[in-house]
Amino acid sequence: MNKQPWSYFLAGLGFGLGLGFGLGVLEAPDSGERTRKRFARKAERIKESVSAQMKKHAS
């Protein structure tokens, strides 16, 4: 059996946990509502950027 897929899974899991923890610590000083609005704006910008890139490469 190949152990490589498990190592990728564990690396991804560790990265995700670290990223989530880091973002939580960085954004913790704001209130919950303000933090959710900030994340929503960031997510919208990322979505628009990805959408524009997909349209650009689909043409």
ABEGO torsion letter per residue (X at the ends): XBAAAAAAAAAAAAAAAAAAAAAAAAAAABBAAAAAAAAAAAAAAAAAAAAAAAAAAAX
